[in-house]
Amino acid sequence: MGFELKSPGAKSVELAGAFIVRGGKKPMSAQPDGTWTVTVYLTPNTYRYWFLVNGKKTLAPANANTDRGASVISVAP
């Protein structure tokens, strides 16, 4: 599953959530257009996640589904 966030002024962006092992966050890669991307492999389930932009929690602006202060995504089988 690919995650992306448009944040051209950011110095660092990480994907965060309980489904990510080893600390709950994964660094994202900057693209030339200011978009940050990362791919993680998820089994079918519902996941809560957010981004850490320069260390500050940021919800996914393109995802209106939220729960308990996090963006929510469902992965179908």
PDB file of N, CA, C and O in Angstrom, chain B, residues numbered from 101:
ATOM      1  N   MET B 101       0.847  -1.159   0.000  1.00  0.00           N
ATOM      2  CA  MET B 101       0.000   0.000   0.000  1.00  0.00           C
ATOM      3  C   MET B 101       0.898   1.230   0.000  1.00  0.00           C
ATOM      4  O   MET B 101       1.801   1.347   0.828  1.00  0.00           O
ATOM      5  N   GLY B 102       0.652   2.126  -0.912  1.00  0.00           N
ATOM      6  CA  GLY B 102       1.454   3.330  -1.005  1.00  0.00           C
ATOM      7  C   GLY B 102       0.822   4.492  -0.249  1.00  0.00           C
ATOM      8  O   GLY B 102      -0.382   4.727  -0.353  1.00  0.00           O
ATOM      9  N   PHE B 103       1.621   5.200   0.495  1.00  0.00           N
ATOM     10  CA  PHE B 103       1.194   6.401   1.206  1.00  0.00           C
ATOM     11  C   PHE B 103       1.961   7.574   0.635  1.00  0.00           C
ATOM     12  O   PHE B 103       3.143   7.454   0.315  1.00  0.00           O
ATOM     13  N   GLU B 104       1.285   8.720   0.505  1.00  0.00           N
ATOM     14  CA  GLU B 104       1.980   9.908   0.033  1.00  0.00           C
ATOM     15  C   GLU B 104       1.402  11.153   0.690  1.00  0.00           C
ATOM     16  O   GLU B 104       0.233  11.191   1.076  1.00  0.00           O
ATOM     17  N   LEU B 105       2.245  12.161   0.806  1.00  0.00           N
ATOM     18  CA  LEU B 105       1.857  13.434   1.395  1.00  0.00           C
ATOM     19  C   LEU B 105       2.585  14.548   0.663  1.00  0.00           C
ATOM     20  O   LEU B 105       3.806  14.503   0.506  1.00  0.00           O
ATOM     21  N   LYS B 106       1.842  15.543   0.218  1.00  0.00           N
ATOM     22  CA  LYS B 106       2.447  16.711  -0.436  1.00  0.00           C
ATOM     23  C   LYS B 106       2.880  17.681   0.659  1.00  0.00           C
ATOM     24  O   LYS B 106       2.039  18.246   1.356  1.00  0.00           O
ATOM     25  N   SER B 107       4.173  17.872   0.809  1.00  0.00           N
ATOM     26  CA  SER B 107       4.718  18.766   1.823  1.00  0.00           C
ATOM     27  C   SER B 107       6.079  19.281   1.353  1.00  0.00           C
ATOM     28  O   SER B 107       7.117  18.860   1.862  1.00  0.00           O
ATOM     29  N   PRO B 108       6.067  20.209   0.360  1.00  0.00           N
ATOM     30  CA  PRO B 108       7.316  20.635  -0.257  1.00  0.00           C
ATOM     31  C   PRO B 108       8.320  21.302   0.684  1.00  0.00           C
ATOM     32  O   PRO B 108       9.520  21.237   0.420  1.00  0.00           O
ATOM     33  N   GLY B 109       7.879  21.933   1.758  1.00  0.00           N
ATOM     34  CA  GLY B 109       8.807  22.607   2.656  1.00  0.00           C
ATOM     35  C   GLY B 109       9.362  21.745   3.777  1.00  0.00           C
ATOM     36  O   GLY B 109      10.175  22.214   4.573  1.00  0.00           O
ATOM     37  N   ALA B 110       8.931  20.485   3.850  1.00  0.00           N
ATOM     38  CA  ALA B 110       9.336  19.610   4.951  1.00  0.00           C
ATOM     39  C   ALA B 110      10.790  19.180   4.833  1.00  0.00           C
ATOM     40  O   ALA B 110      11.311  18.985   3.735  1.00  0.00           O
ATOM     41  N   LYS B 111      11.429  19.037   5.974  1.00  0.00           N
ATOM     42  CA  LYS B 111      12.797  18.509   6.020  1.00  0.00           C
ATOM     43  C   LYS B 111      12.786  16.999   6.242  1.00  0.00           C
ATOM     44  O   LYS B 111      13.693  16.292   5.802  1.00  0.00           O
ATOM     45  N   SER B 112      11.734  16.502   6.940  1.00  0.00           N
ATOM     46  CA  SER B 112      11.574  15.057   7.141  1.00  0.00           C
ATOM     47  C   SER B 112      10.095  14.736   7.297  1.00  0.00           C
ATOM     48  O   SER B 112       9.333  15.510   7.877  1.00  0.00           O
ATOM     49  N   VAL B 113       9.702  13.580   6.769  1.00  0.00           N
ATOM     50  CA  VAL B 113       8.328  13.093   6.909  1.00  0.00           C
ATOM     51  C   VAL B 113       8.408  11.603   7.191  1.00  0.00           C
ATOM     52  O   VAL B 113       9.159  10.873   6.544  1.00  0.00           O
ATOM     53  N   GLU B 114       7.610  11.156   8.183  1.00  0.00           N
ATOM     54  CA  GLU B 114       7.534   9.742   8.526  1.00  0.00           C
ATOM     55  C   GLU B 114       6.079   9.319   8.560  1.00  0.00           C
ATOM     56  O   GLU B 114       5.204  10.106   8.920  1.00  0.00           O
ATOM     57  N   LEU B 115       5.820   8.076   8.186  1.00  0.00           N
ATOM     58  CA  LEU B 115       4.515   7.459   8.355  1.00  0.00           C
ATOM     59  C   LEU B 115       4.501   6.834   9.738  1.00  0.00           C
ATOM     60  O   LEU B 115       5.452   6.146  10.112  1.00  0.00           O
ATOM     61  N   ALA B 116       3.435   7.060  10.510  1.00  0.00           N
ATOM     62  CA  ALA B 116       3.367   6.529  11.869  1.00  0.00           C
ATOM     63  C   ALA B 116       2.062   5.785  12.082  1.00  0.00           C
ATOM     64  O   ALA B 116       1.028   6.147  11.521  1.00  0.00           O
ATOM     65  N   GLY B 117       2.121   4.734  12.905  1.00  0.00           N
ATOM     66  CA  GLY B 117       0.944   3.950  13.257  1.00  0.00           C
ATOM     67  C   GLY B 117       1.375   2.688  13.981  1.00  0.00           C
ATOM     68  O   GLY B 117       2.520   2.252  13.867  1.00  0.00           O
ATOM     69  N   ALA B 118       0.449   2.110  14.724  1.00  0.00           N
ATOM     70  CA  ALA B 118       0.755   0.914  15.510  1.00  0.00           C
ATOM     71  C   ALA B 118       1.101  -0.291  14.634  1.00  0.00           C
ATOM     72  O   ALA B 118       1.729  -1.235  15.115  1.00  0.00           O
ATOM     73  N   PHE B 119       0.706  -0.278  13.366  1.00  0.00           N
ATOM     74  CA  PHE B 119       0.986  -1.407  12.473  1.00  0.00           C
ATOM     75  C   PHE B 119       2.426  -1.429  11.974  1.00  0.00           C
ATOM     76  O   PHE B 119       2.844  -2.403  11.348  1.00  0.00           O
ATOM     77  N   ILE B 120       3.180  -0.389  12.236  1.00  0.00           N
ATOM     78  CA  ILE B 120       4.576  -0.335  11.787  1.00  0.00           C
ATOM     79  C   ILE B 120       5.470  -0.855  12.914  1.00  0.00           C
ATOM     80  O   ILE B 120       5.465  -0.321  14.023  1.00  0.00           O
ATOM     81  N   VAL B 121       6.226  -1.888  12.615  1.00  0.00           N
ATOM     82  CA  VAL B 121       7.110  -2.472  13.622  1.00  0.00           C
ATOM     83  C   VAL B 121       8.351  -1.615  13.806  1.00  0.00           C
ATOM     84  O   VAL B 121       8.629  -0.730  12.996  1.00  0.00           O
ATOM     85  N   ARG B 122       9.088  -1.876  14.862  1.00  0.00           N
ATOM     86  CA  ARG B 122      10.336  -1.164  15.178  1.00  0.00           C
ATOM     87  C   ARG B 122      10.119   0.336  15.387  1.00  0.00           C
ATOM     88  O   ARG B 122      10.654   1.167  14.654  1.00  0.00           O
ATOM     89  N   GLY B 123       9.326   0.656  16.400  1.00  0.00           N
ATOM     90  CA  GLY B 123       9.177   2.055  16.772  1.00  0.00           C
ATOM     91  C   GLY B 123       7.922   2.745  16.294  1.00  0.00           C
ATOM     92  O   GLY B 123       7.675   3.888  16.679  1.00  0.00           O
ATOM     93  N   GLY B 124       7.119   2.096  15.469  1.00  0.00           N
ATOM     94  CA  GLY B 124       5.853   2.675  15.056  1.00  0.00           C
ATOM     95  C   GLY B 124       5.929   3.778  14.024  1.00  0.00           C
ATOM     96  O   GLY B 124       4.941   4.478  13.800  1.00  0.00           O
ATOM     97  N   LYS B 125       7.088   3.954  13.385  1.00  0.00           N
ATOM     98  CA  LYS B 125       7.184   4.951  12.325  1.00  0.00           C
ATOM     99  C   LYS B 125       8.175   4.515  11.264  1.00  0.00           C
ATOM    100  O   LYS B 125       9.113   3.764  11.534  1.00  0.00           O
ATOM    101  N   LYS B 126       7.948   5.005  10.039  1.00  0.00           N
ATOM    102  CA  LYS B 126       8.793   4.620   8.902  1.00  0.00           C
ATOM    103  C   LYS B 126       9.116   5.874   8.096  1.00  0.00           C
ATOM    104  O   LYS B 126       8.208   6.616   7.723  1.00  0.00           O
ATOM    105  N   PRO B 127      10.392   6.118   7.824  1.00  0.00           N
ATOM    106  CA  PRO B 127      10.777   7.295   7.041  1.00  0.00           C
ATOM    107  C   PRO B 127      10.184   7.256   5.628  1.00  0.00           C
ATOM    108  O   PRO B 127      10.056   6.194   5.019  1.00  0.00           O
ATOM    109  N   MET B 128       9.830   8.432   5.129  1.00  0.00           N
ATOM    110  CA  MET B 128       9.306   8.554   3.772  1.00  0.00           C
ATOM    111  C   MET B 128      10.363   9.217   2.896  1.00  0.00           C
ATOM    112  O   MET B 128      11.252   9.908   3.394  1.00  0.00           O
ATOM    113  N   SER B 129      10.258   9.002   1.598  1.00  0.00           N
ATOM    114  CA  SER B 129      11.243   9.538   0.644  1.00  0.00           C
ATOM    115  C   SER B 129      10.682  10.764  -0.066  1.00  0.00           C
ATOM    116  O   SER B 129       9.537  10.768  -0.516  1.00  0.00           O
ATOM    117  N   ALA B 130      11.507  11.803  -0.159  1.00  0.00           N
ATOM    118  CA  ALA B 130      11.115  13.035  -0.846  1.00  0.00           C
ATOM    119  C   ALA B 130      11.222  12.846  -2.358  1.00  0.00           C
ATOM    120  O   ALA B 130      12.197  12.283  -2.856  1.00  0.00           O
ATOM    121  N   GLN B 131      10.216  13.321  -3.073  1.00  0.00           N
ATOM    122  CA  GLN B 131      10.211  13.305  -4.527  1.00  0.00           C
ATOM    123  C   GLN B 131      10.487  14.730  -5.024  1.00  0.00           C
ATOM    124  O   GLN B 131      10.288  15.686  -4.274  1.00  0.00           O
ATOM    125  N   PRO B 132      10.934  14.887  -6.255  1.00  0.00           N
ATOM    126  CA  PRO B 132      11.278  16.224  -6.769  1.00  0.00           C
ATOM    127  C   PRO B 132      10.127  17.236  -6.719  1.00  0.00           C
ATOM    128  O   PRO B 132      10.372  18.438  -6.622  1.00  0.00           O
ATOM    129  N   ASP B 133       8.871  16.765  -6.785  1.00  0.00           N
ATOM    130  CA  ASP B 133       7.725  17.685  -6.793  1.00  0.00           C
ATOM    131  C   ASP B 133       7.247  18.076  -5.390  1.00  0.00           C
ATOM    132  O   ASP B 133       6.225  18.749  -5.256  1.00  0.00           O
ATOM    133  N   GLY B 134       7.976  17.661  -4.338  1.00  0.00           N
ATOM    134  CA  GLY B 134       7.587  18.008  -2.975  1.00  0.00           C
ATOM    135  C   GLY B 134       6.682  16.993  -2.308  1.00  0.00           C
ATOM    136  O   GLY B 134       6.250  17.196  -1.174  1.00  0.00           O
ATOM    137  N   THR B 135       6.391  15.900  -3.002  1.00  0.00           N
ATOM    138  CA  THR B 135       5.588  14.820  -2.436  1.00  0.00           C
ATOM    139  C   THR B 135       6.513  13.841  -1.728  1.00  0.00           C
ATOM    140  O   THR B 135       7.603  13.546  -2.218  1.00  0.00           O
ATOM    141  N   TRP B 136       6.083  13.344  -0.587  1.00  0.00           N
ATOM    142  CA  TRP B 136       6.823  12.336   0.176  1.00  0.00           C
ATOM    143  C   TRP B 136       6.076  11.014   0.037  1.00  0.00           C
ATOM    144  O   TRP B 136       4.850  10.992   0.142  1.00  0.00           O
ATOM    145  N   THR B 137       6.789   9.911  -0.196  1.00  0.00           N
ATOM    146  CA  THR B 137       6.147   8.624  -0.433  1.00  0.00           C
ATOM    147  C   THR B 137       6.815   7.501   0.360  1.00  0.00           C
ATOM    148  O   THR B 137       7.994   7.567   0.708  1.00  0.00           O
ATOM    149  N   VAL B 138       6.015   6.470   0.630  1.00  0.00           N
ATOM    150  CA  VAL B 138       6.522   5.241   1.233  1.00  0.00           C
ATOM    151  C   VAL B 138       5.526   4.130   0.901  1.00  0.00           C
ATOM    152  O   VAL B 138       4.325   4.374   0.790  1.00  0.00           O
ATOM    153  N   THR B 139       6.031   2.929   0.747  1.00  0.00           N
ATOM    154  CA  THR B 139       5.184   1.761   0.509  1.00  0.00           C
ATOM    155  C   THR B 139       5.369   0.788   1.660  1.00  0.00           C
ATOM    156  O   THR B 139       6.497   0.467   2.036  1.00  0.00           O
ATOM    157  N   VAL B 140       4.258   0.319   2.219  1.00  0.00           N
ATOM    158  CA  VAL B 140       4.289  -0.705   3.260  1.00  0.00           C
ATOM    159  C   VAL B 140       3.334  -1.814   2.843  1.00  0.00           C
ATOM    160  O   VAL B 140       2.363  -1.574   2.125  1.00  0.00           O
ATOM    161  N   TYR B 141       3.613  -3.005   3.289  1.00  0.00           N
ATOM    162  CA  TYR B 141       2.780  -4.150   2.945  1.00  0.00           C
ATOM    163  C   TYR B 141       1.816  -4.417   4.087  1.00  0.00           C
ATOM    164  O   TYR B 141       2.231  -4.678   5.217  1.00  0.00           O
ATOM    165  N   LEU B 142       0.505  -4.349   3.778  1.00  0.00           N
ATOM    166  CA  LEU B 142      -0.535  -4.500   4.790  1.00  0.00           C
ATOM    167  C   LEU B 142      -1.465  -5.649   4.428  1.00  0.00           C
ATOM    168  O   LEU B 142      -1.833  -5.819   3.265  1.00  0.00           O
ATOM    169  N   THR B 143      -1.840  -6.430   5.421  1.00  0.00           N
ATOM    170  CA  THR B 143      -2.837  -7.469   5.232  1.00  0.00           C
ATOM    171  C   THR B 143      -4.221  -6.841   5.348  1.00  0.00           C
ATOM    172  O   THR B 143      -4.347  -5.751   5.907  1.00  0.00           O
ATOM    173  N   PRO B 144      -5.256  -7.491   4.839  1.00  0.00           N
ATOM    174  CA  PRO B 144      -6.598  -6.917   4.938  1.00  0.00           C
ATOM    175  C   PRO B 144      -6.971  -6.631   6.396  1.00  0.00           C
ATOM    176  O   PRO B 144      -6.919  -7.517   7.249  1.00  0.00           O
ATOM    177  N   ASN B 145      -7.345  -5.384   6.662  1.00  0.00           N
ATOM    178  CA  ASN B 145      -7.712  -4.950   8.010  1.00  0.00           C
ATOM    179  C   ASN B 145      -7.991  -3.451   7.942  1.00  0.00           C
ATOM    180  O   ASN B 145      -7.924  -2.850   6.870  1.00  0.00           O
ATOM    181  N   THR B 146      -8.300  -2.859   9.074  1.00  0.00           N
ATOM    182  CA  THR B 146      -8.472  -1.410   9.178  1.00  0.00           C
ATOM    183  C   THR B 146      -7.316  -0.867  10.003  1.00  0.00           C
ATOM    184  O   THR B 146      -6.985  -1.416  11.054  1.00  0.00           O
ATOM    185  N   TYR B 147      -6.705   0.208   9.528  1.00  0.00           N
ATOM    186  CA  TYR B 147      -5.498   0.748  10.155  1.00  0.00           C
ATOM    187  C   TYR B 147      -5.665   2.238  10.448  1.00  0.00           C
ATOM    188  O   TYR B 147      -6.244   2.977   9.651  1.00  0.00           O
ATOM    189  N   ARG B 148      -5.153   2.665  11.594  1.00  0.00           N
ATOM    190  CA  ARG B 148      -5.075   4.077  11.954  1.00  0.00           C
ATOM    191  C   ARG B 148      -3.637   4.535  11.731  1.00  0.00           C
ATOM    192  O   ARG B 148      -2.693   3.845  12.117  1.00  0.00           O
ATOM    193  N   TYR B 149      -3.471   5.707  11.105  1.00  0.00           N
ATOM    194  CA  TYR B 149      -2.126   6.201  10.806  1.00  0.00           C
ATOM    195  C   TYR B 149      -2.122   7.721  10.792  1.00  0.00           C
ATOM    196  O   TYR B 149      -3.175   8.358  10.799  1.00  0.00           O
ATOM    197  N   TRP B 150      -0.925   8.292  10.773  1.00  0.00           N
ATOM    198  CA  TRP B 150      -0.718   9.731  10.626  1.00  0.00           C
ATOM    199  C   TRP B 150       0.689   9.945  10.104  1.00  0.00           C
ATOM    200  O   TRP B 150       1.481   9.008  10.012  1.00  0.00           O
ATOM    201  N   PHE B 151       0.988  11.175   9.767  1.00  0.00           N
ATOM    202  CA  PHE B 151       2.319  11.537   9.302  1.00  0.00           C
ATOM    203  C   PHE B 151       2.999  12.398  10.356  1.00  0.00           C
ATOM    204  O   PHE B 151       2.337  13.148  11.072  1.00  0.00           O
ATOM    205  N   LEU B 152       4.303  12.292  10.452  1.00  0.00           N
ATOM    206  CA  LEU B 152       5.105  13.175  11.289  1.00  0.00           C
ATOM    207  C   LEU B 152       5.904  14.066  10.336  1.00  0.00           C
ATOM    208  O   LEU B 152       6.879  13.628   9.727  1.00  0.00           O
ATOM    209  N   VAL B 153       5.475  15.312  10.222  1.00  0.00           N
ATOM    210  CA  VAL B 153       6.135  16.277   9.338  1.00  0.00           C
ATOM    211  C   VAL B 153       7.030  17.146  10.205  1.00  0.00           C
ATOM    212  O   VAL B 153       6.541  17.930  11.018  1.00  0.00           O
ATOM    213  N   ASN B 154       8.333  17.009  10.033  1.00  0.00           N
ATOM    214  CA  ASN B 154       9.315  17.692  10.886  1.00  0.00           C
ATOM    215  C   ASN B 154       9.001  17.439  12.361  1.00  0.00           C
ATOM    216  O   ASN B 154       9.171  18.321  13.203  1.00  0.00           O
ATOM    217  N   GLY B 155       8.539  16.213  12.665  1.00  0.00           N
ATOM    218  CA  GLY B 155       8.248  15.814  14.032  1.00  0.00           C
ATOM    219  C   GLY B 155       6.853  16.159  14.516  1.00  0.00           C
ATOM    220  O   GLY B 155       6.495  15.783  15.632  1.00  0.00           O
ATOM    221  N   LYS B 156       6.043  16.865  13.718  1.00  0.00           N
ATOM    222  CA  LYS B 156       4.698  17.283  14.123  1.00  0.00           C
ATOM    223  C   LYS B 156       3.642  16.371  13.512  1.00  0.00           C
ATOM    224  O   LYS B 156       3.645  16.129  12.305  1.00  0.00           O
ATOM    225  N   LYS B 157       2.730  15.861  14.358  1.00  0.00           N
ATOM    226  CA  LYS B 157       1.661  14.966  13.904  1.00  0.00           C
ATOM    227  C   LYS B 157       0.750  15.694  12.924  1.00  0.00           C
ATOM    228  O   LYS B 157       0.273  16.795  13.198  1.00  0.00           O
ATOM    229  N   THR B 158       0.513  15.053  11.764  1.00  0.00           N
ATOM    230  CA  THR B 158      -0.332  15.605  10.712  1.00  0.00           C
ATOM    231  C   THR B 158      -1.214  14.495  10.155  1.00  0.00           C
ATOM    232  O   THR B 158      -0.719  13.433   9.777  1.00  0.00           O
ATOM    233  N   LEU B 159      -2.515  14.740  10.105  1.00  0.00           N
ATOM    234  CA  LEU B 159      -3.418  13.758   9.501  1.00  0.00           C
ATOM    235  C   LEU B 159      -3.340  13.858   7.983  1.00  0.00           C
ATOM    236  O   LEU B 159      -2.893  14.868   7.440  1.00  0.00           O
ATOM    237  N   ALA B 160      -3.775  12.808   7.309  1.00  0.00           N
ATOM    238  CA  ALA B 160      -3.746  12.775   5.849  1.00  0.00           C
ATOM    239  C   ALA B 160      -4.809  13.721   5.295  1.00  0.00           C
ATOM    240  O   ALA B 160      -6.000  13.477   5.490  1.00  0.00           O
ATOM    241  N   PRO B 161      -4.414  14.791   4.611  1.00  0.00           N
ATOM    242  CA  PRO B 161      -5.401  15.755   4.112  1.00  0.00           C
ATOM    243  C   PRO B 161      -6.337  15.175   3.048  1.00  0.00           C
ATOM    244  O   PRO B 161      -7.453  15.668   2.885  1.00  0.00           O
ATOM    245  N   ALA B 162      -5.912  14.155   2.334  1.00  0.00           N
ATOM    246  CA  ALA B 162      -6.735  13.564   1.286  1.00  0.00           C
ATOM    247  C   ALA B 162      -7.665  12.469   1.812  1.00  0.00           C
ATOM    248  O   ALA B 162      -8.393  11.852   1.035  1.00  0.00           O
ATOM    249  N   ASN B 163      -7.646  12.223   3.126  1.00  0.00           N
ATOM    250  CA  ASN B 163      -8.452  11.153   3.716  1.00  0.00           C
ATOM    251  C   ASN B 163      -9.354  11.746   4.803  1.00  0.00           C
ATOM    252  O   ASN B 163      -8.874  12.157   5.859  1.00  0.00           O
ATOM    253  N   ALA B 164     -10.662  11.788   4.536  1.00  0.00           N
ATOM    254  CA  ALA B 164     -11.621  12.354   5.492  1.00  0.00           C
ATOM    255  C   ALA B 164     -11.985  11.368   6.605  1.00  0.00           C
ATOM    256  O   ALA B 164     -12.625  11.753   7.585  1.00  0.00           O
ATOM    257  N   ASN B 165     -11.585  10.106   6.464  1.00  0.00           N
ATOM    258  CA  ASN B 165     -11.898   9.092   7.484  1.00  0.00           C
ATOM    259  C   ASN B 165     -10.920   9.210   8.646  1.00  0.00           C
ATOM    260  O   ASN B 165      -9.716   9.014   8.476  1.00  0.00           O
ATOM    261  N   THR B 166     -11.442   9.531   9.829  1.00  0.00           N
ATOM    262  CA  THR B 166     -10.598   9.667  11.010  1.00  0.00           C
ATOM    263  C   THR B 166     -11.238   8.952  12.198  1.00  0.00           C
ATOM    264  O   THR B 166     -12.448   8.730  12.224  1.00  0.00           O
ATOM    265  N   ASP B 167     -10.414   8.599  13.174  1.00  0.00           N
ATOM    266  CA  ASP B 167     -10.868   7.967  14.406  1.00  0.00           C
ATOM    267  C   ASP B 167      -9.815   8.204  15.482  1.00  0.00           C
ATOM    268  O   ASP B 167      -8.634   7.924  15.273  1.00  0.00           O
ATOM    269  N   ARG B 168     -10.234   8.709  16.611  1.00  0.00           N
ATOM    270  CA  ARG B 168      -9.343   8.927  17.768  1.00  0.00           C
ATOM    271  C   ARG B 168      -8.058   9.659  17.387  1.00  0.00           C
ATOM    272  O   ARG B 168      -6.966   9.264  17.795  1.00  0.00           O
ATOM    273  N   GLY B 169      -8.197  10.726  16.605  1.00  0.00           N
ATOM    274  CA  GLY B 169      -7.036  11.554  16.283  1.00  0.00           C
ATOM    275  C   GLY B 169      -6.093  10.982  15.248  1.00  0.00           C
ATOM    276  O   GLY B 169      -4.927  11.373  15.187  1.00  0.00           O
ATOM    277  N   ALA B 170      -6.582  10.055  14.430  1.00  0.00           N
ATOM    278  CA  ALA B 170      -5.732   9.459  13.396  1.00  0.00           C
ATOM    279  C   ALA B 170      -6.553   9.285  12.115  1.00  0.00           C
ATOM    280  O   ALA B 170      -7.778   9.173  12.160  1.00  0.00           O
ATOM    281  N   SER B 171      -5.867   9.266  10.991  1.00  0.00           N
ATOM    282  CA  SER B 171      -6.511   8.923   9.724  1.00  0.00           C
ATOM    283  C   SER B 171      -6.738   7.416   9.717  1.00  0.00           C
ATOM    284  O   SER B 171      -5.985   6.665  10.338  1.00  0.00           O
ATOM    285  N   VAL B 172      -7.781   6.976   9.010  1.00  0.00           N
ATOM    286  CA  VAL B 172      -8.128   5.550   8.986  1.00  0.00           C
ATOM    287  C   VAL B 172      -8.207   5.085   7.540  1.00  0.00           C
ATOM    288  O   VAL B 172      -8.775   5.756   6.678  1.00  0.00           O
ATOM    289  N   ILE B 173      -7.621   3.917   7.300  1.00  0.00           N
ATOM    290  CA  ILE B 173      -7.685   3.292   5.974  1.00  0.00           C
ATOM    291  C   ILE B 173      -8.073   1.835   6.154  1.00  0.00           C
ATOM    292  O   ILE B 173      -7.620   1.172   7.087  1.00  0.00           O
ATOM    293  N   SER B 174      -8.919   1.338   5.248  1.00  0.00           N
ATOM    294  CA  SER B 174      -9.302  -0.074   5.258  1.00  0.00           C
ATOM    295  C   SER B 174      -8.706  -0.749   4.037  1.00  0.00           C
ATOM    296  O   SER B 174      -8.817  -0.249   2.918  1.00  0.00           O
ATOM    297  N   VAL B 175      -8.069  -1.896   4.266  1.00  0.00           N
ATOM    298  CA  VAL B 175      -7.478  -2.685   3.182  1.00  0.00           C
ATOM    299  C   VAL B 175      -8.378  -3.881   2.963  1.00  0.00           C
ATOM    300  O   VAL B 175      -8.570  -4.698   3.864  1.00  0.00           O
ATOM    301  N   ALA B 176      -8.935  -3.984   1.759  1.00  0.00           N
ATOM    302  CA  ALA B 176      -9.843  -5.079   1.433  1.00  0.00           C
ATOM    303  C   ALA B 176      -9.062  -6.342   1.071  1.00  0.00           C
ATOM    304  O   ALA B 176      -7.927  -6.271   0.600  1.00  0.00           O
ATOM    305  N   PRO B 177      -9.688  -7.498   1.299  1.00  0.00           N
ATOM    306  CA  PRO B 177      -9.017  -8.762   0.925  1.00  0.00           C
ATOM    307  C   PRO B 177      -8.891  -8.927  -0.572  1.00  0.00           C
ATOM    308  O   PRO B 177      -8.354  -9.931  -1.039  1.00  0.00           O
TER     309      PRO B 177
END
